[in-house]
Amino acid sequence: MGSLLMQVRKGMKVYDNAKNEVGTVDYVHFGDEDPQHPGPETEGVSPAVRADVNSVVEIIAEVFSPDRLPEELKSRLLREGFIRVAVPGLFQADRFVLPSQIHTVNGEQVMLNISKSALLEPAEM
């Protein structure tokens, strides 16, 4: 499943298992073997990929702020990798997709194996 995550790029459209559009890939993190020493496992224009960012605390602050995620979940997302999906709508929160929730990646589309309502959403955590 990690290989599917490697095919995802910023700007791709994300669809749930009912083929409903969820949003657009905003950020991709490929996962860290050792979250205390993150490496260059990210893609996109996120500030988290700047050369001067060198600690997991700074990465978390850049990627998840102002979202409030439990520490356990932050660690899991950083370890396993994730996609942050920008959801359209004024009052919509970004969603987080784990590699195990990706069904396929085709062209410019990411198809999930779960519904939009089952995705990780900071407001629910």
MILO-842143 format. One record per residue (C-alpha): x, y negated, z negated; residue in three letters. Coordinates in Angstrom, 1 decimal. Layout:
[[X,Y,Z],'Ala']
...
END
This chain:
[[0.0,0.0,0.0],'Met']
[[3.0,-2.3,-0.5],'Gly']
[[3.7,-2.1,3.2],'Ser']
[[0.2,-3.6,3.9],'Leu']
[[1.1,-6.5,1.6],'Leu']
[[4.3,-7.0,3.7],'Met']
[[2.1,-7.6,6.8],'Gln']
[[0.1,-10.4,5.2],'Val']
[[1.0,-14.1,6.1],'Arg']
[[-0.3,-17.4,4.9],'Lys']
[[-3.3,-18.6,6.9],'Gly']
[[-4.8,-15.2,7.7],'Met']
[[-8.5,-14.7,7.1],'Lys']
[[-9.6,-12.4,4.3],'Val']
[[-12.8,-10.3,4.5],'Tyr']
[[-14.3,-8.1,1.9],'Asp']
[[-15.5,-4.5,2.3],'Asn']
[[-18.9,-5.7,3.7],'Ala']
[[-17.0,-7.8,6.3],'Lys']
[[-18.0,-11.1,4.6],'Asn']
[[-15.3,-13.8,4.8],'Glu']
[[-13.7,-14.4,1.4],'Val']
[[-11.3,-17.2,2.5],'Gly']
[[-7.8,-17.7,3.8],'Thr']
[[-4.5,-16.4,2.5],'Val']
[[-2.9,-19.3,0.6],'Asp']
[[0.1,-17.6,-0.9],'Tyr']
[[1.8,-14.1,-0.8],'Val']
[[4.0,-12.7,-3.6],'His']
[[5.5,-9.3,-2.7],'Phe']
[[6.2,-8.2,-6.3],'Gly']
[[9.3,-8.1,-8.6],'Asp']
[[11.0,-5.0,-9.8],'Glu']
[[12.1,-7.1,-12.8],'Asp']
[[9.7,-10.0,-13.5],'Pro']
[[12.4,-11.6,-15.8],'Gln']
[[14.7,-12.0,-12.7],'His']
[[12.4,-12.8,-9.8],'Pro']
[[13.9,-12.6,-6.3],'Gly']
[[12.9,-14.0,-2.9],'Pro']
[[9.8,-11.9,-2.6],'Glu']
[[7.4,-14.6,-1.6],'Thr']
[[6.1,-16.1,1.6],'Glu']
[[4.3,-19.4,2.4],'Gly']
[[4.9,-23.0,1.7],'Val']
[[4.3,-22.7,-2.0],'Ser']
[[6.6,-24.7,-4.3],'Pro']
[[7.4,-21.4,-6.0],'Ala']
[[9.8,-20.5,-3.2],'Val']
[[12.0,-23.6,-3.7],'Arg']
[[15.7,-22.8,-4.3],'Ala']
[[15.7,-24.6,-7.6],'Asp']
[[13.0,-22.3,-9.1],'Val']
[[14.8,-19.6,-11.0],'Asn']
[[12.6,-18.4,-13.8],'Ser']
[[9.4,-16.4,-14.1],'Val']
[[7.9,-19.2,-16.2],'Val']
[[8.4,-21.8,-13.5],'Glu']
[[6.9,-19.4,-10.9],'Ile']
[[3.9,-18.8,-13.1],'Ile']
[[3.4,-22.5,-13.6],'Ala']
[[3.6,-23.3,-9.9],'Glu']
[[1.5,-20.4,-8.6],'Val']
[[-1.2,-20.1,-11.2],'Phe']
[[-1.6,-23.7,-12.5],'Ser']
[[-4.1,-24.9,-13.4],'Pro']
[[-5.7,-21.5,-13.5],'Asp']
[[-5.6,-19.9,-16.9],'Arg']
[[-4.7,-16.2,-16.6],'Leu']
[[-4.0,-13.8,-19.4],'Pro']
[[-0.3,-13.0,-19.9],'Glu']
[[-1.0,-9.3,-19.1],'Glu']
[[-2.6,-10.1,-15.8],'Leu']
[[0.2,-12.6,-14.9],'Lys']
[[2.8,-9.9,-15.5],'Ser']
[[0.8,-7.4,-13.5],'Arg']
[[0.4,-9.7,-10.5],'Leu']
[[4.1,-10.7,-10.5],'Leu']
[[5.2,-7.0,-10.8],'Arg']
[[2.8,-5.5,-8.2],'Glu']
[[2.5,-8.5,-5.9],'Gly']
[[-0.6,-10.3,-4.9],'Phe']
[[-2.4,-12.5,-2.4],'Ile']
[[-3.9,-15.8,-3.5],'Arg']
[[-6.9,-16.5,-1.4],'Val']
[[-8.2,-20.0,-1.0],'Ala']
[[-12.0,-19.8,-1.1],'Val']
[[-14.0,-22.5,0.8],'Pro']
[[-16.4,-24.6,-1.2],'Gly']
[[-16.1,-27.5,-3.6],'Leu']
[[-16.6,-25.5,-6.8],'Phe']
[[-15.0,-22.2,-5.7],'Gln']
[[-12.0,-20.9,-7.5],'Ala']
[[-9.1,-19.1,-5.7],'Asp']
[[-9.2,-15.3,-5.8],'Arg']
[[-6.3,-12.9,-6.4],'Phe']
[[-5.9,-9.7,-4.4],'Val']
[[-3.8,-6.8,-5.6],'Leu']
[[-2.0,-4.6,-3.0],'Pro']
[[-4.3,-1.7,-3.9],'Ser']
[[-7.3,-3.8,-2.9],'Gln']
[[-6.1,-4.2,0.7],'Ile']
[[-7.7,-1.7,3.2],'His']
[[-6.1,-2.9,6.4],'Thr']
[[-4.2,-5.8,8.0],'Val']
[[-5.0,-6.3,11.7],'Asn']
[[-3.9,-9.3,13.7],'Gly']
[[-4.9,-12.3,11.7],'Glu']
[[-7.3,-10.5,9.4],'Gln']
[[-6.9,-8.9,6.0],'Val']
[[-9.7,-6.4,5.3],'Met']
[[-10.3,-5.5,1.6],'Leu']
[[-11.7,-2.3,0.1],'Asn']
[[-13.8,-4.1,-2.5],'Ile']
[[-16.4,-6.8,-2.5],'Ser']
[[-15.7,-10.5,-3.0],'Lys']
[[-17.5,-10.5,-6.3],'Ser']
[[-15.1,-7.8,-7.6],'Ala']
[[-11.9,-9.9,-6.9],'Leu']
[[-9.9,-11.4,-9.7],'Leu']
[[-11.1,-15.0,-10.3],'Glu']
[[-9.4,-17.2,-13.0],'Pro']
[[-12.8,-18.6,-14.2],'Ala']
[[-13.9,-15.1,-15.2],'Glu']
[[-10.7,-14.1,-17.0],'Met']
END
